[in-house]
């Protein structure tokens, strides 16, 4: 079964319903013991990195997540659930994150004062490599984004897809071995987004 | 490139989608869930539902409808009408809505925006505003006054000042619904939309007046809108979303092409 980790970073209903519409069962939990029994982990979330990390530590979920990732359990980070996988985020005056992916999370600083922050809406993801979770998803498909900070991996090899916004081409999909993480919301990205969730459900964590 | 969003608006009364002109002479158009699915499959980028009689009937929003929509469509949708408290916001978001829209409530109690943004995140909180053109430039420097309660009440608030204040309070997006253009199908209020969109750093959604694809082209260029709400032009079957999008793409507007 797929575990959806509830670390009090926003609303999990849409993720749960998206999987349910595919006939895929999920289990929402905020308990470390449950996470340690997961076959697959979905790590969603919206909001601020500082609060997300505080909640992860307070609920005792940070170490179980690291342990499961180290054991090779397929792991899907979404939005803030992608950002906290990196070493550090500029948000909330600087937040130390999980350090599962090398790199940091930076604030959009567009030159154009008309450029709206957050990025809110549908934007293109250019696929930099073929990843099993993107099977059957055409290059340059559009996905739904809502965010003011963007991931900046330290290693080019971590980048799976890129998106252009506010004068920066950022890593909108990243990962390594059993980790896949996306800045956009597959659960809100219609049929194409659901395809990613479906692919994740059958992915063995090898790429 | 970030694309401009096209957002069908479904005004719901007694669990039927309805449409009137300037909030009057409403006729029933169909089932909200069926229409939401049809528009989502048809390529709309987002949806908005207003429970238009919840406030007047002093009842809570139809949460079961929100749940049913969330089960049926997997694109973002906002819900407004009948939101009175933070708990109402929570109920709507937990039922699966991406965003919750406040209008009259925010005028009466602006702090609800700050409280909602803190508790649920700015991106969830949408301010709906219904400005009407006025002549009194001393009292209303922008030339527009905010109305509430289906345009029936004047508030004394200047539209531009209200938009900036709402941004400071932490709202994630502003829907500018022109009272003068609403339901006319004669085009969006471009001056008003451009003025507000050019003065805030958050996305601005134009609403009221959409009748042809050219109206959307105008509001995405001259009107500087980030998204546009449409209703009659698709509810009546005059256009499909595909037809609208094809015309916008031909005009060089950034639009989501595949779904």
Boltz contact constraints between the chains, C-beta under 6 A:
constraints:
  - contact:
      token1: [A, 11]
      token2: [B, 93]
      max_distance: 6.0
  - contact:
      token1: [A, 13]
      token2: [B, 94]
      max_distance: 6.0
  - contact:
      token1: [A, 13]
      token2: [B, 96]
      max_distance: 6.0
  - contact:
      token1: [A, 14]
      token2: [B, 96]
      max_distance: 6.0
  - contact:
      token1: [A, 17]
      token2: [B, 70]
      max_distance: 6.0
  - contact:
      token1: [A, 17]
      token2: [B, 71]
      max_distance: 6.0
  - contact:
      token1: [A, 17]
      token2: [B, 96]
      max_distance: 6.0
  - contact:
      token1: [A, 18]
      token2: [B, 74]
      max_distance: 6.0
  - contact:
      token1: [A, 46]
      token2: [B, 121]
      max_distance: 6.0
  - contact:
      token1: [A, 47]
      token2: [B, 121]
      max_distance: 6.0
  - contact:
      token1: [A, 116]
      token2: [B, 203]
      max_distance: 6.0
  - contact:
      token1: [A, 117]
      token2: [B, 201]
      max_distance: 6.0
  - contact:
      token1: [A, 119]
      token2: [B, 2]
      max_distance: 6.0
  - contact:
      token1: [A, 120]
      token2: [B, 203]
      max_distance: 6.0
  - contact:
      token1: [A, 121]
      token2: [B, 2]
      max_distance: 6.0
  - contact:
      token1: [A, 121]
      token2: [B, 5]
      max_distance: 6.0
  - contact:
      token1: [A, 122]
      token2: [B, 3]
      max_distance: 6.0
  - contact:
      token1: [A, 122]
      token2: [B, 45]
      max_distance: 6.0
  - contact:
      token1: [A, 122]
      token2: [B, 256]
      max_distance: 6.0
  - contact:
      token1: [A, 123]
      token2: [B, 2]
      max_distance: 6.0
  - contact:
      token1: [A, 142]
      token2: [B, 256]
      max_distance: 6.0
  - contact:
      token1: [A, 144]
      token2: [B, 76]
      max_distance: 6.0
  - contact:
      token1: [A, 146]
      token2: [B, 123]
      max_distance: 6.0
  - contact:
      token1: [A, 165]
      token2: [B, 2]
      max_distance: 6.0
  - contact:
      token1: [A, 188]
      token2: [B, 75]
      max_distance: 6.0
  - contact:
      token1: [A, 188]
      token2: [B, 76]
      max_distance: 6.0
  - contact:
      token1: [A, 190]
      token2: [B, 74]
      max_distance: 6.0
  - contact:
      token1: [A, 190]
      token2: [B, 75]
      max_distance: 6.0
  - contact:
      token1: [A, 190]
      token2: [B, 259]
      max_distance: 6.0
  - contact:
      token1: [A, 194]
      token2: [B, 74]
      max_distance: 6.0
